[in-house]
Amino acid sequence: MIFKKYPKTTIVLIVLLVAAAYSYTWTRTPYGHLDYRAALSLHVATFNYNYKPDPKKEFSIPLPVDLIYSLSDLVPKEEVSDVKDITIPGKDLIIPARVYWPKEMSGPAPAPLIVYFHGGGFVVGSVAIFDHLTRSLANATHAIVVSVDYRLAPAYPYPAAVDDCYAATKWVAENAASLRGDPARLAVGGDSAGGNLSAVVSLKARDAGGPAIAAQIMYYPATDLTDAHYDSKDKFSDGFGLSSASGAKFDEAYVPAGTDPKDPYVSPLYAPSLSGLPPALIVTEGFDPLTDSANAYAERLKQSGVAVTRLHYPDMVHGFMSIALYPQRREALIGTNKFLNEAFKSHAP
């Protein structure tokens, strides 16, 4: 009876139930246990298409599209106390940004500040696309989050993103009072390509003598844009979301011909020295091609005397912080808050 009345809906439900049952078998991999939601997403809800950032040019990227991102967008966004789109003066241009004030501000006292750089391989992504994550980050850390819409490759290759993100960080530090923020408790953060920019801005601020950054947050950062060998890249670059083909094209779009990929502001792993950098949070996953290079960066930071907090989610895939349906995301946000509280301890009002 139900099938006759709602045939399409019934078929969809049956397919989903069968897929859900199979997802438990998909969680068993040669490399360990994969979260069943991630397994279901990778086997049922992911497809590839050729994305052309500039329709006038032949350049295209085989971009993985995961429908679980769209499902995650259906989850109601977290309420914050206020949101405002602003513009920040950059290097001969205006940089768009969005400011989030957390739902629970700690009274009239200035709040911590996080300047956030979204992921997307330096080619895709935007403040709007990462709105879910930045809202959650503001509420979880009780910090004012300034999310930066930096310029994207290939139209604007390196060093455009670095210039924009550094200029935005410097502006936030200089205008903290107008945002009701505390410049002494200023952090930078980002995911994937944004994690790279978080590391690079921290390096650039150290090298330039400011602004003073008290903490750096790196969710599964891209710390090495060379073609160096890593076991995690061999194991997880195909079939786990971030493909080797996409990664190579992202790097090709971002790093112009003639630019040394070992330039520390391109690949922070190759900086001659990492001493004098702020405490770092590095979040990694068990099924991510970037995990080994992120771990290598964490080790170099530790060897340079930088305090490093590491959070590892062995059953997760690259990009999980963007998906509100994953409980691991909430755990990582709680861990981020704990890390910042420790990093800001000496600067607390």
N, C-alpha and C positions, 0 to 999 in steps of 0.2 A: 504493500500500500504506500509506504513512504517512498519507495523507489519510483513508483508510477507518478507520484505527485512532485517529487524533487529528484529527478534522475541525475542531473549534473552534480548537485550537492552531495548526493549519496555516493557517487563514484569518487568524488574528491575526498570524502571522508574515509572511504575504504582504502584509497591509495595512501592517504596519510597514516592510517593505522598500520598498514602493511610496512610502510617505510619506517615508522616508529619501531616496529618489531625488529626489522632488519638492522636498525641503527645500533642495537646492542651487539650484533655481530661485527658491525663496522668499527666499534670501539676497540676491538682487538687488532693491534697492528704489530709489525715486527719490531717496533720501537717503543712499545709500551701501551698503556691504556689511554685512549682518547675520550674526552668528554662526549657523552652520547648526543648532546645538542649540537656540538661541533661536528660530530660524525654525520648526523642527519643533514646538517647544512651543507657539508662538503659533497655528499653523495646525491642529494636530491635538489638542493636549492641554489647550486652554483653553476654558472655558465660563463663563457668568455665571449667578448666581442672586441672588434678593433676600434679603439677610440682615437679620433683625430682631434688633438687639441686645437689645431688651426685648420679649418676646412679648406683653406686656400693652399695648404702645403700637403705634400705626400706623406709626411711623417705620421705614423700611427703606432699605437701601443696595444698589445693584446691584454686587455684589462679584465681581470676576473670580477664577475658581478655575483655577489652573494645576497640572495633574496632575504636572508635573515636580517640584514641591515634594514630592509624595508619593513619587515615585521616588527623590528625593534622600534622603529619610528612611530608605530601605532601605540606604544606604551606612553601614557601621559607624561609630558615633560615635568620635571621637578619645578615647583614654584620657588622663585627667588624673590628677595625683597624689591629688587629693581633691575632693569636691563636698559642699557642705553647704547645706541650706535654712535660712535665718535669718529673723528679723523685725526690723525697724528702727522705732524710735519716730518717728512723724510728727506732723503737726499734728492733734492730737485723734484719732489713729488709729494702727494698726500697719500698716507697709508690708512685704509679703512680698518676699524677695529670695533669690537663689541665688549662692553663692560658689564659684568655680572656682580651684583652685591648679594651676598649670601642671605638666606632666609633668616638666619639668626646671627645678627651682628652682636659683638660683645660690648653692648652699651655704647656710650659716646666715644669711647677710646678708638683711635685709628686701628684698622684691621690689617692683617698681613696682605701682601699683594703677590699674585702669580701672573706673570706674563706668559701666555700660552701660545704655542705654535702647533697647528694641526698637522696631521699626517697626510699622505697621499703621494709619496714618491717625488715630491717637489713639483708635480705636474697636475694633480687633481686635488680636490678637497677645498673647503671654504669654512669660514666662520659659521655660516648657516648650517652646513652639513654636520658640523661637530657641536651644534648647539646643545644636544642632549648631554654630551660628555662634560662640557664646560659648566653647565648648570649644576650637574652632580658634583663636579670638582669643587665648585664654590661652596656648596652646602656642606660637603664632607669635611672640608678643611677650614670652614668659617673664614675664608679668605676672599678678597675681591679679585676676580679673575678678569684679566684683559686679554681677549682672544684676538690675534692679529691676522688680518687678511693680507699676507705677504704676496708679492708677485710670483707667478708660476712659470716654470719652463714648459715648452721650449721657447716661448715668446720672450721670456726673461730668464735666461740661464744664470748660473753662478757668476758673480756674487750678489745678484739682485735680492734673493731671499735673505741672505746673511745681512746685507745692508739694511733691509726693511726691519728685520727682527731686532737687530742691534739698536737701530734708531728708535724703535718703539720701546725697547727696554729702557733706554736712556731717558726718553720722554716721561715714561711712567715714574722713574726714580725722581726726576726733577719736578713732577707735578703730582706727587703722591698725596699731598695735603688736599688738593682740589678733588681728589677721588675718595677722600676720607680714609686713605691708606697710610701705612707706616713704612717709610723708605728704608728703615733699618731691618725690616722683615720682608725683603723683596726676594722672590724666587722666580726662576724661569722653568718652564716645563714644556713637554711635547711628546708626541707619540710617533714612532717610526721615523719618517723624514723630519718631523717636528722634534723628535728626540735628538736627532743629529743637530738641529738648529739650537736646541737647548744647550748641548755640549759646546757648540761653536761659539755661541754668544757668551757663554761663561769664559771661554778661552780669550775671546776678543776683549771682553771687559777687563780681564786680568792684564792683558798685554797693553791695553790703552789706558790703564790706571783708573778705570771706572766705567759704568757705575758699580757700586758695591752690591754684589749678589750674595745673598746669605744661604741659598740652597738651589740645587738643580734637580729637576725631576725628569727622568728619561724612561718612557714606556717603550719597550722593545726598540731601542734606537738603532739607526743605521750608522754605525761608527766607522765603517770601512767601505768606501766606494770603489776600491780597486777590484781586480779580478782574483784576489787572493783565495786560496783554498781553505774551506772550513768544512768539517764533517756535517754540521747542521745544514749547510747549504746543499751538500750532496744528497742528504736524506730527505729534506723537506721542501725543496724548491719546486716540486711538481706534485700536485694532488693535495696540497695543504693550504691553499688560498693564495699565498704570494708566490708566483711562479718565477722560475729563472728567466724566462723570456720577458716577463713584465719588468723584473728587477733590472735586467740589462738595458731595456729601453728607457726606464726611468733615469738611469745613470747617464745614458747617452744624451737624453734631453737636457739634463741638468748641468753636466760638466762639458764646457765647450772644448772643441778641438784645440790642442795646444796647452790646455790646463793640466797641471800635474795632479792626478787623482790622490797623490799622497800629500798634497797641500793640507796642512792641519785644519784649515777652515773649510775644507771639503771633506776630508776623512780625519776626524779628530784623534783617531787611534794613533796616527803617525806624528802627533805633536812631539817636538824634541823633549819637552818637559810638561808634566801635568801638575807640578807642585803649585801651591798657592791657590788652587781652585776651591770652590765652596763644597760643602758636603753634598753627596750625590745619592739619589735613589735610582736604582736600575731594576726595572721589572722585565722579566723574561718568561718564555713559555717553552714547554717541552717539544712542540711541533712547529718550530719557527726557523726558517733559514738564517735569520739574523742573530739567533741566540749565541752562537759561539763568538762572533765578533763583539757582541755586547759584553759577554763575559770577559773577553780579552781586555776590553776597555776598563771594566770594573777592576780587573787585576792590576792594570797599569796605574789606575788612580790610587789603589791601596798601597802599591809600592812607592808612590810619590808622597805618601803621608796624608792623602785625602780620606776623610771618613766616608765609607760607602755602606749603604743599606741595600741589600738585595732581596727581592721578592721573586720567587719562581713558582710558576703554575704548570706542573708537569703534564696536565691533561688538556692544556689550552693551545690555541693556534694564534697566529699573528693577527692583530687587530681587535682582540677581544674587548678592549676597553671601550670600543664604540658601540657595543651591543648590550643594551640594558637587560636583556633576557638572561645573561650569564651571571650567576651568583659570584663567580670569581672576580668580576668587575667590582662589585661592592666590597669584597675583601681587599682588593688592591686600593680602593679609595680610602678605606679605613687605615690601611697601612701607610698610605700617603699622608694622611692626617697625623699619624703617630710620628712619622719621619720628620714632618715639618715642625711639630711641637718640640722635638728634640733639637732640630737645627736652629730654631728661633729662640731657644731657651735663654741664651745670654742677651737677647735683644728684647725680651718681653717687657712691656710697659709696667 
